[in-house]
C-alpha cells in the first residue's frame, strides 16, 4: 500500500533467519517496512541485517502451554490444576483466560489444543477468553501489567 517492495534476496534472508513461527516472521517484515517508511530508504539485505539484528541474534526459547500455565498460576498464587478445573470463580476464570490469551500469542497450538489443555474447553471458549483479555488490556492497567509481567517472565 505504501509502494514499498522487498526484493527476493531480502525475503530469502528473512526466511532463512527467522524460522520459529509465522508471527515472528510477520513482525520482522512489519519492522522492516516501518523502518523503510520512516527513514525513506530501500529495503536491502544490509538494512534487514541492521533492523532485525536483535530479533535474529536472540536465542528463541520454545514456550508451550504448560509453561504458560505454570507462569500464570505462579503469578496469581494458584495451582496449575485449578486453571483446568470446572470452577467459574471470577479470579480463576480470568487467570484461565489470560493463559488462553498468552497461549494464542506465544505458541502455534490450535484453539482446540489450547482448550483441551485448559480443562477440555471448546475452541469457542478459547476465542472468547482471548478476545476478553485483549479487550481488557486496553482499559485495565492492572491486567495489562499482569499480562506483561507474565509474558516477560516467559520470554526472558
Protein Blocks (a to p, Z undefined) as FASTA:
>chain_A
ZZpacdfklmmmmmmmmmmbmklmmmmmmmmmmmmmmnopaddfklmmmmmmmmmmpccd
dddfklmmmmmmmmnopafklmmmmbfcfklmmmmmmmmmmmmmmmcbdfklmmmmnoop
afklmmmmmmmmmmmmmmmmklmmmmmmmmmmmmZZ
